[in-house]
């Protein structure tokens, strides 16, 4: 199964708000540790190593050959605490 990069989440704003809220009150180190745990939990949920490899490649900024019929992928934004 290929990685699905088409927008299909009901509310990206709600997800962003939940992510920011989950980081409130954490130190930078605690925030990084939470991110790692979240990635591992979601990777376990996905359960397909090929899909995870593709996601890692895309997250590093190494896009695959673009599909001209596919809508643009969601671009992640660094959390505000990452710039402190």
N, CA, C and O atoms as a CHARMM CRD file, in Angstrom:
* protein
*
  336
    1    1 UNK  N      0.84400  -1.17100   0.00000 PROA 1      0.00000
    2    1 UNK  CA     0.00000   0.00000   0.00000 PROA 1      0.00000
    3    1 UNK  C      0.89500   1.24200   0.00000 PROA 1      0.00000
    4    1 UNK  O      1.77100   1.35400   0.85800 PROA 1      0.00000
    5    2 UNK  N      0.70400   2.17000  -0.92900 PROA 2      0.00000
    6    2 UNK  CA     1.53100   3.38000  -0.94400 PROA 2      0.00000
    7    2 UNK  C      1.08200   4.35700   0.14800 PROA 2      0.00000
    8    2 UNK  O     -0.03900   4.28100   0.65100 PROA 2      0.00000
    9    3 UNK  N      1.97100   5.25900   0.49400 PROA 3      0.00000
   10    3 UNK  CA     1.67000   6.29400   1.48100 PROA 3      0.00000
   11    3 UNK  C      0.60100   7.22100   0.93400 PROA 3      0.00000
   12    3 UNK  O      0.72400   7.72000  -0.18400 PROA 3      0.00000
   13    4 UNK  N     -0.43700   7.45500   1.70800 PROA 4      0.00000
   14    4 UNK  CA    -1.51100   8.35300   1.30800 PROA 4      0.00000
   15    4 UNK  C     -1.13500   9.77400   1.71700 PROA 4      0.00000
   16    4 UNK  O     -1.08400  10.07600   2.91000 PROA 4      0.00000
   17    5 UNK  N     -0.87200  10.64900   0.75200 PROA 5      0.00000
   18    5 UNK  CA    -0.54000  12.04700   1.05100 PROA 5      0.00000
   19    5 UNK  C     -1.67500  12.98800   0.66800 PROA 5      0.00000
   20    5 UNK  O     -1.53000  14.20800   0.74400 PROA 5      0.00000
   21    6 UNK  N     -2.79400  12.42200   0.26200 PROA 6      0.00000
   22    6 UNK  CA    -3.95500  13.26300  -0.06800 PROA 6      0.00000
   23    6 UNK  C     -4.63100  13.70500   1.22700 PROA 6      0.00000
   24    6 UNK  O     -4.74100  12.93400   2.18100 PROA 6      0.00000
   25    7 UNK  N     -5.07400  14.94100   1.24600 PROA 7      0.00000
   26    7 UNK  CA    -5.75200  15.47500   2.42800 PROA 7      0.00000
   27    7 UNK  C     -7.03000  14.68500   2.68900 PROA 7      0.00000
   28    7 UNK  O     -7.88600  14.58700   1.81100 PROA 7      0.00000
   29    8 UNK  N     -7.16500  14.12400   3.88200 PROA 8      0.00000
   30    8 UNK  CA    -8.39300  13.42200   4.21800 PROA 8      0.00000
   31    8 UNK  C     -8.73000  13.46900   5.71000 PROA 8      0.00000
   32    8 UNK  O     -9.60500  12.73900   6.17500 PROA 8      0.00000
   33    9 UNK  N     -8.04600  14.31200   6.44300 PROA 9      0.00000
   34    9 UNK  CA    -8.35100  14.51200   7.85500 PROA 9      0.00000
   35    9 UNK  C     -9.49600  15.52500   7.95100 PROA 9      0.00000
   36    9 UNK  O     -9.51000  16.50800   7.21200 PROA 9      0.00000
   37   10 UNK  N    -10.43800  15.29700   8.84000 PROA 10     0.00000
   38   10 UNK  CA   -11.61700  16.16600   8.94600 PROA 10     0.00000
   39   10 UNK  C    -11.22500  17.61000   9.26600 PROA 10     0.00000
   40   10 UNK  O    -11.79000  18.54100   8.69300 PROA 10     0.00000
   41   11 UNK  N    -10.27100  17.80800  10.16900 PROA 11     0.00000
   42   11 UNK  CA    -9.88900  19.17600  10.54700 PROA 11     0.00000
   43   11 UNK  C     -8.40800  19.22800  10.91800 PROA 11     0.00000
   44   11 UNK  O     -8.00200  18.79100  11.99500 PROA 11     0.00000
   45   12 UNK  N     -7.62500  19.76800  10.01000 PROA 12     0.00000
   46   12 UNK  CA    -6.19800  19.92100  10.28300 PROA 12     0.00000
   47   12 UNK  C     -5.96400  20.95200  11.37400 PROA 12     0.00000
   48   12 UNK  O     -5.01200  20.83200  12.14500 PROA 12     0.00000
   49   13 UNK  N     -6.82200  21.96700  11.44900 PROA 13     0.00000
   50   13 UNK  CA    -6.68900  22.96700  12.50700 PROA 13     0.00000
   51   13 UNK  C     -6.87500  22.34000  13.88400 PROA 13     0.00000
   52   13 UNK  O     -6.14800  22.66700  14.82200 PROA 13     0.00000
   53   14 UNK  N     -7.85000  21.43800  14.00700 PROA 14     0.00000
   54   14 UNK  CA    -8.07500  20.77200  15.29200 PROA 14     0.00000
   55   14 UNK  C     -6.88300  19.89200  15.67100 PROA 14     0.00000
   56   14 UNK  O     -6.48500  19.84800  16.83500 PROA 14     0.00000
   57   15 UNK  N     -6.31700  19.19700  14.69100 PROA 15     0.00000
   58   15 UNK  CA    -5.13700  18.37300  14.96300 PROA 15     0.00000
   59   15 UNK  C     -3.96600  19.25100  15.40900 PROA 15     0.00000
   60   15 UNK  O     -3.28200  18.93900  16.38400 PROA 15     0.00000
   61   16 UNK  N     -3.74300  20.34300  14.69000 PROA 16     0.00000
   62   16 UNK  CA    -2.64500  21.25800  15.04000 PROA 16     0.00000
   63   16 UNK  C     -2.83900  21.79000  16.46000 PROA 16     0.00000
   64   16 UNK  O     -1.89200  21.83800  17.24400 PROA 16     0.00000
   65   17 UNK  N     -4.06800  22.18800  16.78700 PROA 17     0.00000
   66   17 UNK  CA    -4.36400  22.69800  18.11800 PROA 17     0.00000
   67   17 UNK  C     -4.09600  21.63000  19.18600 PROA 17     0.00000
   68   17 UNK  O     -3.54600  21.92900  20.24600 PROA 17     0.00000
   69   18 UNK  N     -4.48900  20.38100  18.89700 PROA 18     0.00000
   70   18 UNK  CA    -4.25600  19.28500  19.83600 PROA 18     0.00000
   71   18 UNK  C     -2.76100  19.02500  20.02200 PROA 18     0.00000
   72   18 UNK  O     -2.30500  18.78300  21.13900 PROA 18     0.00000
   73   19 UNK  N     -1.99900  19.07600  18.92300 PROA 19     0.00000
   74   19 UNK  CA    -0.54700  18.87200  19.01800 PROA 19     0.00000
   75   19 UNK  C      0.10800  19.96400  19.84800 PROA 19     0.00000
   76   19 UNK  O      0.93100  19.68500  20.72000 PROA 19     0.00000
   77   20 UNK  N     -0.26200  21.20500  19.57400 PROA 20     0.00000
   78   20 UNK  CA     0.30700  22.32400  20.34400 PROA 20     0.00000
   79   20 UNK  C     -0.08200  22.18800  21.81100 PROA 20     0.00000
   80   20 UNK  O      0.75200  22.38000  22.69600 PROA 20     0.00000
   81   21 UNK  N     -1.34200  21.86000  22.07100 PROA 21     0.00000
   82   21 UNK  CA    -1.79900  21.69400  23.44200 PROA 21     0.00000
   83   21 UNK  C     -1.07100  20.57700  24.17000 PROA 21     0.00000
   84   21 UNK  O     -0.78900  20.69200  25.36300 PROA 21     0.00000
   85   22 UNK  N     -0.76600  19.50000  23.46300 PROA 22     0.00000
   86   22 UNK  CA    -0.05700  18.37600  24.07400 PROA 22     0.00000
   87   22 UNK  C      1.35800  18.75200  24.48400 PROA 22     0.00000
   88   22 UNK  O      1.93400  18.12500  25.37300 PROA 22     0.00000
   89   23 UNK  N      1.92200  19.77000  23.84500 PROA 23     0.00000
   90   23 UNK  CA     3.28600  20.20600  24.15000 PROA 23     0.00000
   91   23 UNK  C      3.34500  21.29300  25.22400 PROA 23     0.00000
   92   23 UNK  O      4.42100  21.60100  25.73700 PROA 23     0.00000
   93   24 UNK  N      2.20300  21.86800  25.56000 PROA 24     0.00000
   94   24 UNK  CA     2.18000  22.94800  26.54700 PROA 24     0.00000
   95   24 UNK  C      2.74800  22.47300  27.88400 PROA 24     0.00000
   96   24 UNK  O      2.38800  21.40500  28.37700 PROA 24     0.00000
   97   25 UNK  N      3.62400  23.26400  28.45300 PROA 25     0.00000
   98   25 UNK  CA     4.19400  22.96000  29.75400 PROA 25     0.00000
   99   25 UNK  C      5.35000  21.97800  29.74000 PROA 25     0.00000
  100   25 UNK  O      5.92700  21.68900  30.78900 PROA 25     0.00000
  101   26 UNK  N      5.69900  21.45800  28.56500 PROA 26     0.00000
  102   26 UNK  CA     6.82300  20.52300  28.48000 PROA 26     0.00000
  103   26 UNK  C      8.11600  21.27500  28.20800 PROA 26     0.00000
  104   26 UNK  O      8.11600  22.30800  27.53900 PROA 26     0.00000
  105   27 UNK  N      9.20400  20.75600  28.72600 PROA 27     0.00000
  106   27 UNK  CA    10.51000  21.29600  28.35400 PROA 27     0.00000
  107   27 UNK  C     10.80000  20.86000  26.91800 PROA 27     0.00000
  108   27 UNK  O     10.09800  20.00800  26.37400 PROA 27     0.00000
  109   28 UNK  N     11.81100  21.43000  26.31800 PROA 28     0.00000
  110   28 UNK  CA    12.18900  21.02400  24.96600 PROA 28     0.00000
  111   28 UNK  C     12.49900  19.53900  24.92000 PROA 28     0.00000
  112   28 UNK  O     12.07600  18.84900  23.99300 PROA 28     0.00000
  113   29 UNK  N     13.23200  19.03700  25.90600 PROA 29     0.00000
  114   29 UNK  CA    13.58500  17.62200  25.94400 PROA 29     0.00000
  115   29 UNK  C     12.33800  16.74900  26.08700 PROA 29     0.00000
  116   29 UNK  O     12.22100  15.72400  25.41500 PROA 29     0.00000
  117   30 UNK  N     11.40800  17.14800  26.95600 PROA 30     0.00000
  118   30 UNK  CA    10.16500  16.39200  27.12300 PROA 30     0.00000
  119   30 UNK  C      9.33500  16.41600  25.83400 PROA 30     0.00000
  120   30 UNK  O      8.71000  15.42200  25.46400 PROA 30     0.00000
  121   31 UNK  N      9.34300  17.56000  25.16900 PROA 31     0.00000
  122   31 UNK  CA     8.61000  17.69900  23.91400 PROA 31     0.00000
  123   31 UNK  C      9.17900  16.78200  22.83300 PROA 31     0.00000
  124   31 UNK  O      8.42900  16.13000  22.10600 PROA 31     0.00000
  125   32 UNK  N     10.50500  16.73700  22.73300 PROA 32     0.00000
  126   32 UNK  CA    11.14400  15.84100  21.76200 PROA 32     0.00000
  127   32 UNK  C     10.82300  14.38400  22.09100 PROA 32     0.00000
  128   32 UNK  O     10.54200  13.59000  21.19300 PROA 32     0.00000
  129   33 UNK  N     10.86500  14.03800  23.36000 PROA 33     0.00000
  130   33 UNK  CA    10.55900  12.66000  23.76900 PROA 33     0.00000
  131   33 UNK  C      9.10600  12.31300  23.44900 PROA 33     0.00000
  132   33 UNK  O      8.81700  11.19700  23.01700 PROA 33     0.00000
  133   34 UNK  N      8.19500  13.25800  23.65700 PROA 34     0.00000
  134   34 UNK  CA     6.79400  13.01600  23.32600 PROA 34     0.00000
  135   34 UNK  C      6.63500  12.80900  21.82200 PROA 34     0.00000
  136   34 UNK  O      5.88000  11.93600  21.39200 PROA 34     0.00000
  137   35 UNK  N      7.33900  13.60600  21.02200 PROA 35     0.00000
  138   35 UNK  CA     7.27700  13.44800  19.56500 PROA 35     0.00000
  139   35 UNK  C      7.74500  12.06700  19.13500 PROA 35     0.00000
  140   35 UNK  O      7.13800  11.44700  18.26300 PROA 35     0.00000
  141   36 UNK  N      8.81500  11.58800  19.73800 PROA 36     0.00000
  142   36 UNK  CA     9.33100  10.25800  19.40300 PROA 36     0.00000
  143   36 UNK  C      8.29800   9.19600  19.76100 PROA 36     0.00000
  144   36 UNK  O      8.03100   8.29400  18.96700 PROA 36     0.00000
  145   37 UNK  N      7.71600   9.29900  20.95500 PROA 37     0.00000
  146   37 UNK  CA     6.70000   8.32100  21.35200 PROA 37     0.00000
  147   37 UNK  C      5.50000   8.36300  20.41000 PROA 37     0.00000
  148   37 UNK  O      4.96100   7.31800  20.04600 PROA 37     0.00000
  149   38 UNK  N      5.07700   9.57100  20.01200 PROA 38     0.00000
  150   38 UNK  CA     3.95300   9.70500  19.09200 PROA 38     0.00000
  151   38 UNK  C      4.27000   9.07000  17.74100 PROA 38     0.00000
  152   38 UNK  O      3.43600   8.36000  17.17900 PROA 38     0.00000
  153   39 UNK  N      5.46300   9.31900  17.22000 PROA 39     0.00000
  154   39 UNK  CA     5.86400   8.72500  15.94100 PROA 39     0.00000
  155   39 UNK  C      5.86800   7.20400  16.04600 PROA 39     0.00000
  156   39 UNK  O      5.38600   6.52500  15.14000 PROA 39     0.00000
  157   40 UNK  N      6.40000   6.66500  17.12600 PROA 40     0.00000
  158   40 UNK  CA     6.44800   5.21000  17.28800 PROA 40     0.00000
  159   40 UNK  C      5.04700   4.60500  17.42000 PROA 40     0.00000
  160   40 UNK  O      4.77700   3.53900  16.86700 PROA 40     0.00000
  161   41 UNK  N      4.16200   5.28100  18.14800 PROA 41     0.00000
  162   41 UNK  CA     2.78600   4.80200  18.25800 PROA 41     0.00000
  163   41 UNK  C      2.08500   4.79900  16.90500 PROA 41     0.00000
  164   41 UNK  O      1.40800   3.83300  16.55400 PROA 41     0.00000
  165   42 UNK  N      2.24900   5.88400  16.14500 PROA 42     0.00000
  166   42 UNK  CA     1.60600   5.96600  14.83600 PROA 42     0.00000
  167   42 UNK  C      2.23900   5.00000  13.84300 PROA 42     0.00000
  168   42 UNK  O      1.54200   4.42400  13.00800 PROA 42     0.00000
  169   43 UNK  N      3.56000   4.81900  13.92800 PROA 43     0.00000
  170   43 UNK  CA     4.23400   3.85200  13.05300 PROA 43     0.00000
  171   43 UNK  C      3.72200   2.44600  13.33300 PROA 43     0.00000
  172   43 UNK  O      3.50800   1.66500  12.40600 PROA 43     0.00000
  173   44 UNK  N      3.52700   2.12700  14.59600 PROA 44     0.00000
  174   44 UNK  CA     2.97700   0.82100  14.94700 PROA 44     0.00000
  175   44 UNK  C      1.56600   0.66800  14.38300 PROA 44     0.00000
  176   44 UNK  O      1.19000  -0.40800  13.91500 PROA 44     0.00000
  177   45 UNK  N      0.79900   1.73300  14.42900 PROA 45     0.00000
  178   45 UNK  CA    -0.56500   1.69600  13.89400 PROA 45     0.00000
  179   45 UNK  C     -0.55100   1.47900  12.37800 PROA 45     0.00000
  180   45 UNK  O     -1.35300   0.70600  11.85400 PROA 45     0.00000
  181   46 UNK  N      0.35900   2.16000  11.67300 PROA 46     0.00000
  182   46 UNK  CA     0.47800   1.98700  10.22400 PROA 46     0.00000
  183   46 UNK  C      0.89600   0.56000   9.91500 PROA 46     0.00000
  184   46 UNK  O      0.27000  -0.11400   9.09700 PROA 46     0.00000
  185   47 UNK  N      1.95900   0.09900  10.57200 PROA 47     0.00000
  186   47 UNK  CA     2.36400  -1.29000  10.48300 PROA 47     0.00000
  187   47 UNK  C      2.95200  -1.76200   9.16400 PROA 47     0.00000
  188   47 UNK  O      3.16700  -2.96100   8.99100 PROA 47     0.00000
  189   48 UNK  N      3.21400  -0.87200   8.24500 PROA 48     0.00000
  190   48 UNK  CA     3.75400  -1.25900   6.93400 PROA 48     0.00000
  191   48 UNK  C      5.09200  -0.55700   6.74800 PROA 48     0.00000
  192   48 UNK  O      5.14400   0.66000   6.56500 PROA 48     0.00000
  193   49 UNK  N      6.17300  -1.33100   6.79700 PROA 49     0.00000
  194   49 UNK  CA     7.51200  -0.75100   6.74400 PROA 49     0.00000
  195   49 UNK  C      7.77600   0.01500   5.45200 PROA 49     0.00000
  196   49 UNK  O      8.45800   1.04000   5.48200 PROA 49     0.00000
  197   50 UNK  N      7.25800  -0.45100   4.32500 PROA 50     0.00000
  198   50 UNK  CA     7.44300   0.28400   3.06900 PROA 50     0.00000
  199   50 UNK  C      6.78100   1.65100   3.12800 PROA 50     0.00000
  200   50 UNK  O      7.35700   2.63800   2.66900 PROA 50     0.00000
  201   51 UNK  N      5.58900   1.72000   3.68300 PROA 51     0.00000
  202   51 UNK  CA     4.89200   3.00600   3.83000 PROA 51     0.00000
  203   51 UNK  C      5.67600   3.91200   4.76600 PROA 51     0.00000
  204   51 UNK  O      5.80600   5.10900   4.50900 PROA 51     0.00000
  205   52 UNK  N      6.19600   3.35300   5.84400 PROA 52     0.00000
  206   52 UNK  CA     6.96500   4.14900   6.80000 PROA 52     0.00000
  207   52 UNK  C      8.26800   4.66400   6.18200 PROA 52     0.00000
  208   52 UNK  O      8.67400   5.79400   6.45100 PROA 52     0.00000
  209   53 UNK  N      8.91700   3.85100   5.36300 PROA 53     0.00000
  210   53 UNK  CA    10.13300   4.30000   4.67800 PROA 53     0.00000
  211   53 UNK  C      9.80700   5.45700   3.74500 PROA 53     0.00000
  212   53 UNK  O     10.55300   6.43300   3.67400 PROA 53     0.00000
  213   54 UNK  N      8.69800   5.34500   3.03200 PROA 54     0.00000
  214   54 UNK  CA     8.29100   6.42600   2.13000 PROA 54     0.00000
  215   54 UNK  C      7.98400   7.70400   2.91900 PROA 54     0.00000
  216   54 UNK  O      8.35500   8.80000   2.49900 PROA 54     0.00000
  217   55 UNK  N      7.31000   7.55800   4.05400 PROA 55     0.00000
  218   55 UNK  CA     7.00300   8.71600   4.89300 PROA 55     0.00000
  219   55 UNK  C      8.27900   9.37200   5.41400 PROA 55     0.00000
  220   55 UNK  O      8.38300  10.59900   5.43600 PROA 55     0.00000
  221   56 UNK  N      9.24100   8.56600   5.82900 PROA 56     0.00000
  222   56 UNK  CA    10.51400   9.11400   6.30800 PROA 56     0.00000
  223   56 UNK  C     11.23700   9.86900   5.19300 PROA 56     0.00000
  224   56 UNK  O     11.78900  10.94700   5.41400 PROA 56     0.00000
  225   57 UNK  N     11.22600   9.28700   3.99400 PROA 57     0.00000
  226   57 UNK  CA    11.88000   9.93500   2.85800 PROA 57     0.00000
  227   57 UNK  C     11.21800  11.27700   2.54800 PROA 57     0.00000
  228   57 UNK  O     11.90300  12.27500   2.32500 PROA 57     0.00000
  229   58 UNK  N      9.90300  11.29800   2.53600 PROA 58     0.00000
  230   58 UNK  CA     9.19000  12.54400   2.25300 PROA 58     0.00000
  231   58 UNK  C      9.39900  13.57000   3.36500 PROA 58     0.00000
  232   58 UNK  O      9.55800  14.76000   3.09200 PROA 58     0.00000
  233   59 UNK  N      9.39900  13.11100   4.61400 PROA 59     0.00000
  234   59 UNK  CA     9.60100  14.02300   5.73900 PROA 59     0.00000
  235   59 UNK  C     10.98700  14.66300   5.71400 PROA 59     0.00000
  236   59 UNK  O     11.17100  15.77600   6.20700 PROA 59     0.00000
  237   60 UNK  N     11.95700  13.95600   5.13800 PROA 60     0.00000
  238   60 UNK  CA    13.31100  14.51100   4.99800 PROA 60     0.00000
  239   60 UNK  C     13.42700  15.44300   3.79900 PROA 60     0.00000
  240   60 UNK  O     14.48000  16.03800   3.57200 PROA 60     0.00000
  241   61 UNK  N     12.34200  15.57200   3.03000 PROA 61     0.00000
  242   61 UNK  CA    12.36800  16.47100   1.88900 PROA 61     0.00000
  243   61 UNK  C     12.85800  15.82400   0.61800 PROA 61     0.00000
  244   61 UNK  O     13.32300  16.51300  -0.29000 PROA 61     0.00000
  245   62 UNK  N     12.76000  14.49700   0.53500 PROA 62     0.00000
  246   62 UNK  CA    13.16500  13.76500  -0.66700 PROA 62     0.00000
  247   62 UNK  C     11.91300  13.21700  -1.34100 PROA 62     0.00000
  248   62 UNK  O     11.58400  12.04000  -1.19100 PROA 62     0.00000
  249   63 UNK  N     11.21600  14.07700  -2.08600 PROA 63     0.00000
  250   63 UNK  CA     9.95000  13.63700  -2.67800 PROA 63     0.00000
  251   63 UNK  C     10.12200  12.57700  -3.75600 PROA 63     0.00000
  252   63 UNK  O     11.15700  12.49100  -4.41600 PROA 63     0.00000
  253   64 UNK  N      9.09500  11.79100  -3.91000 PROA 64     0.00000
  254   64 UNK  CA     9.05000  10.79900  -4.98600 PROA 64     0.00000
  255   64 UNK  C      8.72000  11.51900  -6.28400 PROA 64     0.00000
  256   64 UNK  O      8.47400  12.72600  -6.28800 PROA 64     0.00000
  257   65 UNK  N      8.71400  10.79300  -7.35900 PROA 65     0.00000
  258   65 UNK  CA     8.30200  11.37200  -8.63400 PROA 65     0.00000
  259   65 UNK  C      6.85400  11.81900  -8.46800 PROA 65     0.00000
  260   65 UNK  O      5.99900  11.00300  -8.12600 PROA 65     0.00000
  261   66 UNK  N      6.56000  13.10600  -8.70500 PROA 66     0.00000
  262   66 UNK  CA     5.21100  13.59300  -8.44300 PROA 66     0.00000
  263   66 UNK  C      4.16900  12.99200  -9.38100 PROA 66     0.00000
  264   66 UNK  O      4.42300  12.76700 -10.56500 PROA 66     0.00000
  265   67 UNK  N      3.00100  12.74100  -8.82300 PROA 67     0.00000
  266   67 UNK  CA     1.84700  12.28200  -9.59100 PROA 67     0.00000
  267   67 UNK  C      1.09100  13.53400 -10.02600 PROA 67     0.00000
  268   67 UNK  O      0.56400  14.24500  -9.17100 PROA 67     0.00000
  269   68 UNK  N      1.02000  13.82800 -11.32000 PROA 68     0.00000
  270   68 UNK  CA     0.39700  15.07300 -11.76100 PROA 68     0.00000
  271   68 UNK  C     -1.08600  15.15600 -11.43100 PROA 68     0.00000
  272   68 UNK  O     -1.65000  16.25100 -11.42800 PROA 68     0.00000
  273   69 UNK  N     -1.73500  14.02500 -11.15300 PROA 69     0.00000
  274   69 UNK  CA    -3.16000  14.02600 -10.83200 PROA 69     0.00000
  275   69 UNK  C     -3.44100  14.13400  -9.33300 PROA 69     0.00000
  276   69 UNK  O     -4.58600  14.32800  -8.92700 PROA 69     0.00000
  277   70 UNK  N     -2.40600  14.01100  -8.51900 PROA 70     0.00000
  278   70 UNK  CA    -2.59600  14.03200  -7.07200 PROA 70     0.00000
  279   70 UNK  C     -2.55800  15.46400  -6.55100 PROA 70     0.00000
  280   70 UNK  O     -1.76700  16.27800  -7.02800 PROA 70     0.00000
  281   71 UNK  N     -3.41200  15.77800  -5.56900 PROA 71     0.00000
  282   71 UNK  CA    -3.33100  17.10300  -4.95000 PROA 71     0.00000
  283   71 UNK  C     -2.03500  17.22400  -4.15600 PROA 71     0.00000
  284   71 UNK  O     -1.40500  16.21800  -3.82800 PROA 71     0.00000
  285   72 UNK  N     -1.64900  18.43000  -3.85500 PROA 72     0.00000
  286   72 UNK  CA    -0.40700  18.66800  -3.11900 PROA 72     0.00000
  287   72 UNK  C     -0.45800  17.99600  -1.75200 PROA 72     0.00000
  288   72 UNK  O     -1.50600  17.94900  -1.10800 PROA 72     0.00000
  289   73 UNK  N      0.68700  17.47900  -1.32100 PROA 73     0.00000
  290   73 UNK  CA     0.79500  16.85900  -0.00600 PROA 73     0.00000
  291   73 UNK  C      0.75500  17.93600   1.06700 PROA 73     0.00000
  292   73 UNK  O      1.05600  19.10100   0.80700 PROA 73     0.00000
  293   74 UNK  N      0.38900  17.54200   2.24500 PROA 74     0.00000
  294   74 UNK  CA     0.37400  18.44600   3.38500 PROA 74     0.00000
  295   74 UNK  C      1.81400  18.75200   3.77500 PROA 74     0.00000
  296   74 UNK  O      2.63800  17.84200   3.87300 PROA 74     0.00000
  297   75 UNK  N      2.12100  20.01900   3.99800 PROA 75     0.00000
  298   75 UNK  CA     3.46300  20.42700   4.37900 PROA 75     0.00000
  299   75 UNK  C      3.50800  20.63700   5.88500 PROA 75     0.00000
  300   75 UNK  O      2.78900  21.49200   6.40300 PROA 75     0.00000
  301   76 UNK  N      4.34400  19.86900   6.61200 PROA 76     0.00000
  302   76 UNK  CA     4.41400  20.04300   8.06300 PROA 76     0.00000
  303   76 UNK  C      5.05800  21.37400   8.43100 PROA 76     0.00000
  304   76 UNK  O      5.86300  21.92200   7.67800 PROA 76     0.00000
  305   77 UNK  N      4.69000  21.87700   9.59500 PROA 77     0.00000
  306   77 UNK  CA     5.21100  23.12800  10.11400 PROA 77     0.00000
  307   77 UNK  C      5.90200  22.82900  11.44000 PROA 77     0.00000
  308   77 UNK  O      5.37700  22.07400  12.25800 PROA 77     0.00000
  309   78 UNK  N      7.08300  23.42100  11.65600 PROA 78     0.00000
  310   78 UNK  CA     7.77900  23.22600  12.91500 PROA 78     0.00000
  311   78 UNK  C      7.02100  23.89700  14.05300 PROA 78     0.00000
  312   78 UNK  O      6.52800  25.01300  13.88600 PROA 78     0.00000
  313   79 UNK  N      6.91700  23.23600  15.21300 PROA 79     0.00000
  314   79 UNK  CA     6.25900  23.86800  16.34700 PROA 79     0.00000
  315   79 UNK  C      7.06700  25.06700  16.81900 PROA 79     0.00000
  316   79 UNK  O      8.28700  25.11200  16.66100 PROA 79     0.00000
  317   80 UNK  N      6.37000  26.04000  17.40200 PROA 80     0.00000
  318   80 UNK  CA     7.01100  27.28900  17.83600 PROA 80     0.00000
  319   80 UNK  C      8.13100  27.04500  18.82800 PROA 80     0.00000
  320   80 UNK  O      9.14300  27.74500  18.79300 PROA 80     0.00000
  321   81 UNK  N      7.97400  26.05700  19.72500 PROA 81     0.00000
  322   81 UNK  CA     8.99900  25.82200  20.74400 PROA 81     0.00000
  323   81 UNK  C     10.32000  25.35200  20.12100 PROA 81     0.00000
  324   81 UNK  O     11.36700  25.45400  20.76100 PROA 81     0.00000
  325   82 UNK  N     10.28900  24.84300  18.89400 PROA 82     0.00000
  326   82 UNK  CA    11.50200  24.31400  18.25500 PROA 82     0.00000
  327   82 UNK  C     12.47600  25.41800  17.89400 PROA 82     0.00000
  328   82 UNK  O     13.64900  25.14100  17.64400 PROA 82     0.00000
  329   83 UNK  N     12.01700  26.67900  17.86000 PROA 83     0.00000
  330   83 UNK  CA    12.89300  27.77600  17.48600 PROA 83     0.00000
  331   83 UNK  C     13.49700  28.45900  18.69800 PROA 83     0.00000
  332   83 UNK  O     14.29500  29.38500  18.55300 PROA 83     0.00000
  333   84 UNK  N     13.13500  28.02400  19.87400 PROA 84     0.00000
  334   84 UNK  CA    13.67800  28.66200  21.08700 PROA 84     0.00000
  335   84 UNK  C     15.04100  28.15800  21.42900 PROA 84     0.00000
  336   84 UNK  O     15.63100  28.59400  22.41700 PROA 84     0.00000
